[in-house]
Amino acid sequence: MYADELREMVHLVKYERMSSVAGPLGVMLARAMETLRGVAAEELLVVAVPLYPAKERQRGYNQAVLLADAGWRSCGGAIRVGG
């Protein structure tokens, strides 16, 4: 099931230190945002949720920032990313 695969990918980024999975997840995020054209506001803002500093030091990255950045790149910069 697609939802199970998605959950596994998120788990890999968050808990298994596989930051390279953020790229494909970002593409999926961009596709999901594309489906909102005409339904959502003209401009979308993706905000990466801050991570506890200790967790970020432990992982070496904030997975939310990686996903937001990858989604932004996949959209060609057509969305704004904050965080």
PyMOL Python script that loads the backbone (N, CA, C, O; Angstrom):
from pymol import cmd

cmd.read_pdbstr("""\
ATOM      1  N   MET A   1       0.849  -1.182   0.000  1.00  0.00           N
ATOM      2  CA  MET A   1       0.000   0.000   0.000  1.00  0.00           C
ATOM      3  C   MET A   1       0.892   1.243   0.000  1.00  0.00           C
ATOM      4  O   MET A   1       1.917   1.285   0.680  1.00  0.00           O
ATOM      5  N   TYR A   2       0.488   2.245  -0.769  1.00  0.00           N
ATOM      6  CA  TYR A   2       1.268   3.471  -0.926  1.00  0.00           C
ATOM      7  C   TYR A   2       1.518   4.165   0.408  1.00  0.00           C
ATOM      8  O   TYR A   2       2.628   4.636   0.657  1.00  0.00           O
ATOM      9  N   ALA A   3       0.513   4.236   1.262  1.00  0.00           N
ATOM     10  CA  ALA A   3       0.655   4.915   2.554  1.00  0.00           C
ATOM     11  C   ALA A   3       1.720   4.239   3.405  1.00  0.00           C
ATOM     12  O   ALA A   3       2.468   4.916   4.110  1.00  0.00           O
ATOM     13  N   ASP A   4       1.797   2.921   3.349  1.00  0.00           N
ATOM     14  CA  ASP A   4       2.818   2.204   4.112  1.00  0.00           C
ATOM     15  C   ASP A   4       4.219   2.523   3.600  1.00  0.00           C
ATOM     16  O   ASP A   4       5.148   2.689   4.391  1.00  0.00           O
ATOM     17  N   GLU A   5       4.374   2.611   2.282  1.00  0.00           N
ATOM     18  CA  GLU A   5       5.672   2.947   1.702  1.00  0.00           C
ATOM     19  C   GLU A   5       6.068   4.372   2.070  1.00  0.00           C
ATOM     20  O   GLU A   5       7.227   4.630   2.394  1.00  0.00           O
ATOM     21  N   LEU A   6       5.131   5.280   2.023  1.00  0.00           N
ATOM     22  CA  LEU A   6       5.395   6.660   2.395  1.00  0.00           C
ATOM     23  C   LEU A   6       5.816   6.751   3.853  1.00  0.00           C
ATOM     24  O   LEU A   6       6.765   7.458   4.192  1.00  0.00           O
ATOM     25  N   ARG A   7       5.117   6.046   4.696  1.00  0.00           N
ATOM     26  CA  ARG A   7       5.450   6.026   6.124  1.00  0.00           C
ATOM     27  C   ARG A   7       6.872   5.498   6.335  1.00  0.00           C
ATOM     28  O   ARG A   7       7.621   6.031   7.153  1.00  0.00           O
ATOM     29  N   GLU A   8       7.230   4.466   5.608  1.00  0.00           N
ATOM     30  CA  GLU A   8       8.576   3.887   5.720  1.00  0.00           C
ATOM     31  C   GLU A   8       9.640   4.883   5.265  1.00  0.00           C
ATOM     32  O   GLU A   8      10.702   4.987   5.878  1.00  0.00           O
ATOM     33  N   MET A   9       9.353   5.609   4.196  1.00  0.00           N
ATOM     34  CA  MET A   9      10.315   6.607   3.708  1.00  0.00           C
ATOM     35  C   MET A   9      10.517   7.712   4.742  1.00  0.00           C
ATOM     36  O   MET A   9      11.647   8.123   5.006  1.00  0.00           O
ATOM     37  N   VAL A  10       9.429   8.186   5.320  1.00  0.00           N
ATOM     38  CA  VAL A  10       9.541   9.220   6.362  1.00  0.00           C
ATOM     39  C   VAL A  10      10.326   8.674   7.551  1.00  0.00           C
ATOM     40  O   VAL A  10      11.155   9.380   8.127  1.00  0.00           O
ATOM     41  N   HIS A  11      10.072   7.443   7.913  1.00  0.00           N
ATOM     42  CA  HIS A  11      10.790   6.809   9.019  1.00  0.00           C
ATOM     43  C   HIS A  11      12.287   6.742   8.722  1.00  0.00           C
ATOM     44  O   HIS A  11      13.108   6.985   9.607  1.00  0.00           O
ATOM     45  N   LEU A  12      12.640   6.416   7.484  1.00  0.00           N
ATOM     46  CA  LEU A  12      14.061   6.348   7.121  1.00  0.00           C
ATOM     47  C   LEU A  12      14.744   7.701   7.289  1.00  0.00           C
ATOM     48  O   LEU A  12      15.871   7.775   7.778  1.00  0.00           O
ATOM     49  N   VAL A  13      14.066   8.764   6.885  1.00  0.00           N
ATOM     50  CA  VAL A  13      14.652  10.106   7.015  1.00  0.00           C
ATOM     51  C   VAL A  13      14.768  10.503   8.480  1.00  0.00           C
ATOM     52  O   VAL A  13      15.798  11.022   8.910  1.00  0.00           O
ATOM     53  N   LYS A  14      13.708  10.255   9.244  1.00  0.00           N
ATOM     54  CA  LYS A  14      13.681  10.717  10.629  1.00  0.00           C
ATOM     55  C   LYS A  14      14.542   9.887  11.572  1.00  0.00           C
ATOM     56  O   LYS A  14      15.236  10.438  12.427  1.00  0.00           O
ATOM     57  N   TYR A  15      14.501   8.575  11.422  1.00  0.00           N
ATOM     58  CA  TYR A  15      15.102   7.727  12.454  1.00  0.00           C
ATOM     59  C   TYR A  15      16.298   6.901  12.000  1.00  0.00           C
ATOM     60  O   TYR A  15      17.060   6.409  12.832  1.00  0.00           O
ATOM     61  N   GLU A  16      16.471   6.745  10.712  1.00  0.00           N
ATOM     62  CA  GLU A  16      17.566   5.914  10.216  1.00  0.00           C
ATOM     63  C   GLU A  16      18.684   6.724   9.568  1.00  0.00           C
ATOM     64  O   GLU A  16      19.604   6.167   8.968  1.00  0.00           O
ATOM     65  N   ARG A  17      18.592   8.054   9.698  1.00  0.00           N
ATOM     66  CA  ARG A  17      19.620   8.968   9.185  1.00  0.00           C
ATOM     67  C   ARG A  17      19.871   8.815   7.687  1.00  0.00           C
ATOM     68  O   ARG A  17      21.001   8.964   7.224  1.00  0.00           O
ATOM     69  N   MET A  18      18.838   8.524   6.951  1.00  0.00           N
ATOM     70  CA  MET A  18      18.952   8.408   5.499  1.00  0.00           C
ATOM     71  C   MET A  18      18.419   9.688   4.870  1.00  0.00           C
ATOM     72  O   MET A  18      17.332   9.707   4.292  1.00  0.00           O
ATOM     73  N   SER A  19      19.191  10.747   4.991  1.00  0.00           N
ATOM     74  CA  SER A  19      18.756  12.054   4.496  1.00  0.00           C
ATOM     75  C   SER A  19      18.556  12.065   2.983  1.00  0.00           C
ATOM     76  O   SER A  19      17.842  12.925   2.467  1.00  0.00           O
ATOM     77  N   SER A  20      19.168  11.132   2.268  1.00  0.00           N
ATOM     78  CA  SER A  20      19.017  11.091   0.813  1.00  0.00           C
ATOM     79  C   SER A  20      17.579  10.777   0.390  1.00  0.00           C
ATOM     80  O   SER A  20      17.203  11.049  -0.751  1.00  0.00           O
ATOM     81  N   VAL A  21      16.783  10.218   1.277  1.00  0.00           N
ATOM     82  CA  VAL A  21      15.381   9.912   0.964  1.00  0.00           C
ATOM     83  C   VAL A  21      14.548  11.197   0.919  1.00  0.00           C
ATOM     84  O   VAL A  21      13.442  11.198   0.379  1.00  0.00           O
ATOM     85  N   ALA A  22      15.067  12.281   1.479  1.00  0.00           N
ATOM     86  CA  ALA A  22      14.333  13.546   1.486  1.00  0.00           C
ATOM     87  C   ALA A  22      14.073  14.058   0.076  1.00  0.00           C
ATOM     88  O   ALA A  22      13.043  14.685  -0.170  1.00  0.00           O
ATOM     89  N   GLY A  23      14.987  13.804  -0.852  1.00  0.00           N
ATOM     90  CA  GLY A  23      14.805  14.253  -2.236  1.00  0.00           C
ATOM     91  C   GLY A  23      13.541  13.680  -2.865  1.00  0.00           C
ATOM     92  O   GLY A  23      12.691  14.439  -3.331  1.00  0.00           O
ATOM     93  N   PRO A  24      13.398  12.346  -2.890  1.00  0.00           N
ATOM     94  CA  PRO A  24      12.169  11.776  -3.446  1.00  0.00           C
ATOM     95  C   PRO A  24      10.908  12.202  -2.688  1.00  0.00           C
ATOM     96  O   PRO A  24       9.856  12.402  -3.295  1.00  0.00           O
ATOM     97  N   LEU A  25      11.014  12.340  -1.373  1.00  0.00           N
ATOM     98  CA  LEU A  25       9.857  12.806  -0.609  1.00  0.00           C
ATOM     99  C   LEU A  25       9.516  14.249  -0.975  1.00  0.00           C
ATOM    100  O   LEU A  25       8.342  14.615  -1.031  1.00  0.00           O
ATOM    101  N   GLY A  26      10.524  15.058  -1.221  1.00  0.00           N
ATOM    102  CA  GLY A  26      10.290  16.438  -1.643  1.00  0.00           C
ATOM    103  C   GLY A  26       9.578  16.505  -2.979  1.00  0.00           C
ATOM    104  O   GLY A  26       8.716  17.360  -3.184  1.00  0.00           O
ATOM    105  N   VAL A  27       9.932  15.607  -3.893  1.00  0.00           N
ATOM    106  CA  VAL A  27       9.242  15.538  -5.181  1.00  0.00           C
ATOM    107  C   VAL A  27       7.773  15.185  -4.960  1.00  0.00           C
ATOM    108  O   VAL A  27       6.886  15.752  -5.598  1.00  0.00           O
ATOM    109  N   MET A  28       7.529  14.254  -4.058  1.00  0.00           N
ATOM    110  CA  MET A  28       6.145  13.876  -3.745  1.00  0.00           C
ATOM    111  C   MET A  28       5.393  15.051  -3.127  1.00  0.00           C
ATOM    112  O   MET A  28       4.218  15.263  -3.426  1.00  0.00           O
ATOM    113  N   LEU A  29       6.061  15.809  -2.274  1.00  0.00           N
ATOM    114  CA  LEU A  29       5.459  16.991  -1.672  1.00  0.00           C
ATOM    115  C   LEU A  29       5.099  18.007  -2.754  1.00  0.00           C
ATOM    116  O   LEU A  29       4.011  18.583  -2.732  1.00  0.00           O
ATOM    117  N   ALA A  30       6.003  18.222  -3.690  1.00  0.00           N
ATOM    118  CA  ALA A  30       5.742  19.177  -4.768  1.00  0.00           C
ATOM    119  C   ALA A  30       4.554  18.737  -5.611  1.00  0.00           C
ATOM    120  O   ALA A  30       3.722  19.562  -5.990  1.00  0.00           O
ATOM    121  N   ARG A  31       4.467  17.454  -5.907  1.00  0.00           N
ATOM    122  CA  ARG A  31       3.332  16.939  -6.681  1.00  0.00           C
ATOM    123  C   ARG A  31       2.022  17.143  -5.925  1.00  0.00           C
ATOM    124  O   ARG A  31       1.008  17.523  -6.512  1.00  0.00           O
ATOM    125  N   ALA A  32       2.054  16.889  -4.628  1.00  0.00           N
ATOM    126  CA  ALA A  32       0.847  17.078  -3.816  1.00  0.00           C
ATOM    127  C   ALA A  32       0.423  18.546  -3.828  1.00  0.00           C
ATOM    128  O   ALA A  32      -0.767  18.855  -3.889  1.00  0.00           O
ATOM    129  N   MET A  33       1.403  19.444  -3.768  1.00  0.00           N
ATOM    130  CA  MET A  33       1.078  20.876  -3.784  1.00  0.00           C
ATOM    131  C   MET A  33       0.547  21.298  -5.149  1.00  0.00           C
ATOM    132  O   MET A  33      -0.315  22.173  -5.242  1.00  0.00           O
ATOM    133  N   GLU A  34       1.061  20.677  -6.207  1.00  0.00           N
ATOM    134  CA  GLU A  34       0.571  20.992  -7.551  1.00  0.00           C
ATOM    135  C   GLU A  34      -0.914  20.681  -7.674  1.00  0.00           C
ATOM    136  O   GLU A  34      -1.632  21.374  -8.395  1.00  0.00           O
ATOM    137  N   THR A  35      -1.382  19.651  -6.984  1.00  0.00           N
ATOM    138  CA  THR A  35      -2.806  19.292  -7.057  1.00  0.00           C
ATOM    139  C   THR A  35      -3.687  20.352  -6.411  1.00  0.00           C
ATOM    140  O   THR A  35      -4.901  20.357  -6.615  1.00  0.00           O
ATOM    141  N   LEU A  36      -3.086  21.250  -5.634  1.00  0.00           N
ATOM    142  CA  LEU A  36      -3.860  22.291  -4.967  1.00  0.00           C
ATOM    143  C   LEU A  36      -4.062  23.533  -5.830  1.00  0.00           C
ATOM    144  O   LEU A  36      -4.789  24.447  -5.442  1.00  0.00           O
ATOM    145  N   ARG A  37      -3.422  23.570  -6.998  1.00  0.00           N
ATOM    146  CA  ARG A  37      -3.585  24.742  -7.876  1.00  0.00           C
ATOM    147  C   ARG A  37      -5.064  24.953  -8.183  1.00  0.00           C
ATOM    148  O   ARG A  37      -5.783  24.019  -8.538  1.00  0.00           O
ATOM    149  N   GLY A  38      -5.496  26.195  -8.040  1.00  0.00           N
ATOM    150  CA  GLY A  38      -6.887  26.528  -8.285  1.00  0.00           C
ATOM    151  C   GLY A  38      -7.793  26.296  -7.088  1.00  0.00           C
ATOM    152  O   GLY A  38      -8.928  26.773  -7.065  1.00  0.00           O
ATOM    153  N   VAL A  39      -7.301  25.569  -6.096  1.00  0.00           N
ATOM    154  CA  VAL A  39      -8.086  25.291  -4.899  1.00  0.00           C
ATOM    155  C   VAL A  39      -7.552  26.094  -3.724  1.00  0.00           C
ATOM    156  O   VAL A  39      -8.317  26.675  -2.954  1.00  0.00           O
ATOM    157  N   ALA A  40      -6.242  26.120  -3.597  1.00  0.00           N
ATOM    158  CA  ALA A  40      -5.589  26.836  -2.497  1.00  0.00           C
ATOM    159  C   ALA A  40      -5.299  28.270  -2.922  1.00  0.00           C
ATOM    160  O   ALA A  40      -5.606  28.675  -4.043  1.00  0.00           O
ATOM    161  N   ALA A  41      -4.713  29.016  -2.024  1.00  0.00           N
ATOM    162  CA  ALA A  41      -4.327  30.395  -2.322  1.00  0.00           C
ATOM    163  C   ALA A  41      -3.347  30.418  -3.487  1.00  0.00           C
ATOM    164  O   ALA A  41      -2.716  29.408  -3.799  1.00  0.00           O
ATOM    165  N   GLU A  42      -3.227  31.564  -4.117  1.00  0.00           N
ATOM    166  CA  GLU A  42      -2.327  31.707  -5.265  1.00  0.00           C
ATOM    167  C   GLU A  42      -0.889  31.346  -4.909  1.00  0.00           C
ATOM    168  O   GLU A  42      -0.184  30.723  -5.703  1.00  0.00           O
ATOM    169  N   GLU A  43      -0.462  31.734  -3.729  1.00  0.00           N
ATOM    170  CA  GLU A  43       0.889  31.410  -3.267  1.00  0.00           C
ATOM    171  C   GLU A  43       0.798  30.450  -2.091  1.00  0.00           C
ATOM    172  O   GLU A  43      -0.030  30.623  -1.196  1.00  0.00           O
ATOM    173  N   LEU A  44       1.647  29.449  -2.102  1.00  0.00           N
ATOM    174  CA  LEU A  44       1.730  28.512  -0.988  1.00  0.00           C
ATOM    175  C   LEU A  44       3.018  28.771  -0.227  1.00  0.00           C
ATOM    176  O   LEU A  44       4.033  29.146  -0.813  1.00  0.00           O
ATOM    177  N   LEU A  45       2.970  28.576   1.043  1.00  0.00           N
ATOM    178  CA  LEU A  45       4.135  28.736   1.894  1.00  0.00           C
ATOM    179  C   LEU A  45       4.360  27.420   2.630  1.00  0.00           C
ATOM    180  O   LEU A  45       3.472  26.935   3.332  1.00  0.00           O
ATOM    181  N   VAL A  46       5.539  26.850   2.470  1.00  0.00           N
ATOM    182  CA  VAL A  46       5.895  25.628   3.179  1.00  0.00           C
ATOM    183  C   VAL A  46       6.809  26.043   4.323  1.00  0.00           C
ATOM    184  O   VAL A  46       7.839  26.682   4.111  1.00  0.00           O
ATOM    185  N   VAL A  47       6.421  25.673   5.528  1.00  0.00           N
ATOM    186  CA  VAL A  47       7.186  26.048   6.712  1.00  0.00           C
ATOM    187  C   VAL A  47       7.729  24.779   7.372  1.00  0.00           C
ATOM    188  O   VAL A  47       6.969  23.880   7.734  1.00  0.00           O
ATOM    189  N   ALA A  48       9.030  24.720   7.518  1.00  0.00           N
ATOM    190  CA  ALA A  48       9.660  23.584   8.193  1.00  0.00           C
ATOM    191  C   ALA A  48       9.519  23.782   9.700  1.00  0.00           C
ATOM    192  O   ALA A  48       9.920  24.812  10.243  1.00  0.00           O
ATOM    193  N   VAL A  49       8.956  22.804  10.354  1.00  0.00           N
ATOM    194  CA  VAL A  49       8.748  22.879  11.793  1.00  0.00           C
ATOM    195  C   VAL A  49      10.098  22.769  12.497  1.00  0.00           C
ATOM    196  O   VAL A  49      10.883  21.869  12.199  1.00  0.00           O
ATOM    197  N   PRO A  50      10.368  23.680  13.427  1.00  0.00           N
ATOM    198  CA  PRO A  50      11.645  23.591  14.145  1.00  0.00           C
ATOM    199  C   PRO A  50      11.770  22.267  14.894  1.00  0.00           C
ATOM    200  O   PRO A  50      10.781  21.710  15.370  1.00  0.00           O
ATOM    201  N   LEU A  51      12.973  21.791  14.984  1.00  0.00           N
ATOM    202  CA  LEU A  51      13.267  20.538  15.665  1.00  0.00           C
ATOM    203  C   LEU A  51      13.999  20.883  16.956  1.00  0.00           C
ATOM    204  O   LEU A  51      14.751  21.855  17.013  1.00  0.00           O
ATOM    205  N   TYR A  52      13.774  20.085  17.982  1.00  0.00           N
ATOM    206  CA  TYR A  52      14.524  20.307  19.214  1.00  0.00           C
ATOM    207  C   TYR A  52      16.013  20.300  18.884  1.00  0.00           C
ATOM    208  O   TYR A  52      16.485  19.408  18.179  1.00  0.00           O
ATOM    209  N   PRO A  53      16.758  21.287  19.387  1.00  0.00           N
ATOM    210  CA  PRO A  53      18.189  21.375  19.061  1.00  0.00           C
ATOM    211  C   PRO A  53      18.960  20.079  19.334  1.00  0.00           C
ATOM    212  O   PRO A  53      19.840  19.707  18.557  1.00  0.00           O
ATOM    213  N   ALA A  54      18.638  19.398  20.421  1.00  0.00           N
ATOM    214  CA  ALA A  54      19.343  18.151  20.729  1.00  0.00           C
ATOM    215  C   ALA A  54      19.067  17.088  19.666  1.00  0.00           C
ATOM    216  O   ALA A  54      19.972  16.343  19.288  1.00  0.00           O
ATOM    217  N   LYS A  55      17.821  17.013  19.178  1.00  0.00           N
ATOM    218  CA  LYS A  55      17.479  16.047  18.134  1.00  0.00           C
ATOM    219  C   LYS A  55      18.194  16.389  16.826  1.00  0.00           C
ATOM    220  O   LYS A  55      18.677  15.503  16.121  1.00  0.00           O
ATOM    221  N   GLU A  56      18.256  17.677  16.514  1.00  0.00           N
ATOM    222  CA  GLU A  56      18.930  18.080  15.280  1.00  0.00           C
ATOM    223  C   GLU A  56      20.426  17.768  15.357  1.00  0.00           C
ATOM    224  O   GLU A  56      21.023  17.324  14.376  1.00  0.00           O
ATOM    225  N   ARG A  57      21.019  17.999  16.508  1.00  0.00           N
ATOM    226  CA  ARG A  57      22.440  17.649  16.670  1.00  0.00           C
ATOM    227  C   ARG A  57      22.637  16.144  16.532  1.00  0.00           C
ATOM    228  O   ARG A  57      23.601  15.688  15.917  1.00  0.00           O
ATOM    229  N   GLN A  58      21.719  15.381  17.108  1.00  0.00           N
ATOM    230  CA  GLN A  58      21.814  13.923  17.056  1.00  0.00           C
ATOM    231  C   GLN A  58      21.695  13.413  15.611  1.00  0.00           C
ATOM    232  O   GLN A  58      22.473  12.557  15.189  1.00  0.00           O
ATOM    233  N   ARG A  59      20.732  13.933  14.864  1.00  0.00           N
ATOM    234  CA  ARG A  59      20.519  13.505  13.477  1.00  0.00           C
ATOM    235  C   ARG A  59      21.517  14.126  12.524  1.00  0.00           C
ATOM    236  O   ARG A  59      21.924  13.513  11.537  1.00  0.00           O
ATOM    237  N   GLY A  60      21.902  15.347  12.834  1.00  0.00           N
ATOM    238  CA  GLY A  60      22.781  16.079  11.932  1.00  0.00           C
ATOM    239  C   GLY A  60      22.023  16.918  10.920  1.00  0.00           C
ATOM    240  O   GLY A  60      22.635  17.574  10.077  1.00  0.00           O
ATOM    241  N   TYR A  61      20.714  16.908  10.990  1.00  0.00           N
ATOM    242  CA  TYR A  61      19.875  17.695  10.090  1.00  0.00           C
ATOM    243  C   TYR A  61      18.452  17.743  10.643  1.00  0.00           C
ATOM    244  O   TYR A  61      18.079  16.957  11.515  1.00  0.00           O
ATOM    245  N   ASN A  62      17.669  18.686  10.114  1.00  0.00           N
ATOM    246  CA  ASN A  62      16.241  18.766  10.415  1.00  0.00           C
ATOM    247  C   ASN A  62      15.511  18.213   9.198  1.00  0.00           C
ATOM    248  O   ASN A  62      15.548  18.819   8.127  1.00  0.00           O
ATOM    249  N   GLN A  63      14.856  17.082   9.348  1.00  0.00           N
ATOM    250  CA  GLN A  63      14.198  16.431   8.218  1.00  0.00           C
ATOM    251  C   GLN A  63      13.139  17.314   7.584  1.00  0.00           C
ATOM    252  O   GLN A  63      12.915  17.229   6.377  1.00  0.00           O
ATOM    253  N   ALA A  64      12.487  18.152   8.359  1.00  0.00           N
ATOM    254  CA  ALA A  64      11.456  19.030   7.801  1.00  0.00           C
ATOM    255  C   ALA A  64      12.073  20.052   6.852  1.00  0.00           C
ATOM    256  O   ALA A  64      11.484  20.376   5.821  1.00  0.00           O
ATOM    257  N   VAL A  65      13.246  20.555   7.191  1.00  0.00           N
ATOM    258  CA  VAL A  65      13.942  21.501   6.309  1.00  0.00           C
ATOM    259  C   VAL A  65      14.370  20.800   5.025  1.00  0.00           C
ATOM    260  O   VAL A  65      14.234  21.361   3.937  1.00  0.00           O
ATOM    261  N   LEU A  66      14.884  19.579   5.143  1.00  0.00           N
ATOM    262  CA  LEU A  66      15.289  18.829   3.945  1.00  0.00           C
ATOM    263  C   LEU A  66      14.102  18.605   3.014  1.00  0.00           C
ATOM    264  O   LEU A  66      14.226  18.778   1.801  1.00  0.00           O
ATOM    265  N   LEU A  67      12.955  18.221   3.568  1.00  0.00           N
ATOM    266  CA  LEU A  67      11.765  17.982   2.750  1.00  0.00           C
ATOM    267  C   LEU A  67      11.261  19.272   2.101  1.00  0.00           C
ATOM    268  O   LEU A  67      10.930  19.291   0.916  1.00  0.00           O
ATOM    269  N   ALA A  68      11.207  20.341   2.882  1.00  0.00           N
ATOM    270  CA  ALA A  68      10.736  21.614   2.342  1.00  0.00           C
ATOM    271  C   ALA A  68      11.662  22.105   1.232  1.00  0.00           C
ATOM    272  O   ALA A  68      11.186  22.568   0.196  1.00  0.00           O
ATOM    273  N   ASP A  69      12.965  22.012   1.432  1.00  0.00           N
ATOM    274  CA  ASP A  69      13.925  22.438   0.410  1.00  0.00           C
ATOM    275  C   ASP A  69      13.798  21.595  -0.853  1.00  0.00           C
ATOM    276  O   ASP A  69      13.820  22.127  -1.963  1.00  0.00           O
ATOM    277  N   ALA A  70      13.667  20.280  -0.686  1.00  0.00           N
ATOM    278  CA  ALA A  70      13.534  19.392  -1.846  1.00  0.00           C
ATOM    279  C   ALA A  70      12.233  19.671  -2.596  1.00  0.00           C
ATOM    280  O   ALA A  70      12.209  19.643  -3.826  1.00  0.00           O
ATOM    281  N   GLY A  71      11.168  19.935  -1.872  1.00  0.00           N
ATOM    282  CA  GLY A  71       9.897  20.283  -2.509  1.00  0.00           C
ATOM    283  C   GLY A  71       9.997  21.585  -3.277  1.00  0.00           C
ATOM    284  O   GLY A  71       9.464  21.709  -4.380  1.00  0.00           O
ATOM    285  N   TRP A  72      10.676  22.549  -2.694  1.00  0.00           N
ATOM    286  CA  TRP A  72      10.862  23.849  -3.346  1.00  0.00           C
ATOM    287  C   TRP A  72      11.658  23.700  -4.640  1.00  0.00           C
ATOM    288  O   TRP A  72      11.298  24.264  -5.673  1.00  0.00           O
ATOM    289  N   ARG A  73      12.738  22.938  -4.570  1.00  0.00           N
ATOM    290  CA  ARG A  73      13.553  22.718  -5.775  1.00  0.00           C
ATOM    291  C   ARG A  73      12.740  21.999  -6.853  1.00  0.00           C
ATOM    292  O   ARG A  73      12.845  22.325  -8.035  1.00  0.00           O
ATOM    293  N   SER A  74      11.946  21.040  -6.449  1.00  0.00           N
ATOM    294  CA  SER A  74      11.147  20.270  -7.402  1.00  0.00           C
ATOM    295  C   SER A  74      10.089  21.139  -8.077  1.00  0.00           C
ATOM    296  O   SER A  74       9.723  20.888  -9.226  1.00  0.00           O
ATOM    297  N   CYS A  75       9.601  22.145  -7.382  1.00  0.00           N
ATOM    298  CA  CYS A  75       8.616  23.076  -7.961  1.00  0.00           C
ATOM    299  C   CYS A  75       9.289  24.171  -8.773  1.00  0.00           C
ATOM    300  O   CYS A  75       8.617  25.045  -9.320  1.00  0.00           O
ATOM    301  N   GLY A  76      10.597  24.127  -8.852  1.00  0.00           N
ATOM    302  CA  GLY A  76      11.314  25.173  -9.582  1.00  0.00           C
ATOM    303  C   GLY A  76      11.276  26.504  -8.857  1.00  0.00           C
ATOM    304  O   GLY A  76      11.373  27.558  -9.486  1.00  0.00           O
ATOM    305  N   GLY A  77      11.137  26.465  -7.542  1.00  0.00           N
ATOM    306  CA  GLY A  77      11.115  27.704  -6.758  1.00  0.00           C
ATOM    307  C   GLY A  77       9.793  28.425  -6.828  1.00  0.00           C
ATOM    308  O   GLY A  77       9.723  29.607  -6.491  1.00  0.00           O
ATOM    309  N   ALA A  78       8.720  27.739  -7.265  1.00  0.00           N
ATOM    310  CA  ALA A  78       7.418  28.378  -7.426  1.00  0.00           C
ATOM    311  C   ALA A  78       6.680  28.530  -6.104  1.00  0.00           C
ATOM    312  O   ALA A  78       5.608  29.135  -6.063  1.00  0.00           O
ATOM    313  N   ILE A  79       7.230  27.997  -5.038  1.00  0.00           N
ATOM    314  CA  ILE A  79       6.627  28.152  -3.723  1.00  0.00           C
ATOM    315  C   ILE A  79       7.634  28.819  -2.808  1.00  0.00           C
ATOM    316  O   ILE A  79       8.833  28.832  -3.088  1.00  0.00           O
ATOM    317  N   ARG A  80       7.145  29.365  -1.731  1.00  0.00           N
ATOM    318  CA  ARG A  80       8.036  29.972  -0.747  1.00  0.00           C
ATOM    319  C   ARG A  80       8.252  28.985   0.375  1.00  0.00           C
ATOM    320  O   ARG A  80       7.327  28.295   0.802  1.00  0.00           O
ATOM    321  N   VAL A  81       9.478  28.926   0.846  1.00  0.00           N
ATOM    322  CA  VAL A  81       9.837  28.022   1.936  1.00  0.00           C
ATOM    323  C   VAL A  81      10.303  28.842   3.109  1.00  0.00           C
ATOM    324  O   VAL A  81      11.171  29.702   2.958  1.00  0.00           O
ATOM    325  N   GLY A  82       9.740  28.593   4.284  1.00  0.00           N
ATOM    326  CA  GLY A  82      10.185  29.271   5.486  1.00  0.00           C
ATOM    327  C   GLY A  82      10.594  28.254   6.519  1.00  0.00           C
ATOM    328  O   GLY A  82      10.236  27.080   6.423  1.00  0.00           O
ATOM    329  N   GLY A  83      11.352  28.702   7.520  1.00  0.00           N
ATOM    330  CA  GLY A  83      11.701  27.752   8.570  1.00  0.00           C
ATOM    331  C   GLY A  83      12.991  27.978   9.188  1.00  0.00           C
ATOM    332  O   GLY A  83      13.384  27.234  10.086  1.00  0.00           O
TER     333      GLY A  83
END
""", "prot")
cmd.dss("prot")
cmd.show_as("cartoon", "prot")
cmd.util.cbc("prot")
cmd.orient("prot")
